[in-house]
């Protein structure tokens, strides 16, 4: 799939999600969800139930169980699910269009802005340690001095306990809440 095709199809699905919000239909929602799932799976890969549950896509707050939904409940359900999925589509569009992220089903080469860049303020290295011809954006001087100070403080305390002795593995771990300890 080419980048332009992904952008176009994602925009079409976002527009359809907005139409569903204005004129809710459960049948249209089901078709739209399948189309959007297929597009997102092609671009980014399939999501397992854990990820979908984490995103809360398709898990409305006031779900009706054990009976038919009323017309108002069905409309509210369609709007809520369409709103959640449209938000996920907007994130996908932003990632591919503005951020230029590579996507799983991409064909036709690497998009603009892709690849690994340098850390701002760090010297860029080219082949054999030579300076890179690419421009590096410097950090704000005040931010750079604060960052340097924090890095020095962290280096002073790295790998040491409070008494200045080397830390044991147990001391290097983050503390665990009591209810998680066995």
Secondary structure, 3 states (H helix, E strand, C coil): CCHHHHHHHHHHHHHHHHHHHHCCCHHHHHHHHHHHHHHHHHHHCCCCHHHHHHHCCCCCCCCCCCCCCCHHHHHHHHHHHHHHHHHHHHHHHHHHHHCCCCCCCCCCCCCCCCCCCCCCCCCCECHHHCECCCCCCCCCHHHHHHHHHHHHHHHHHCCECCCCCECCHHHHCCCCCHHHCC
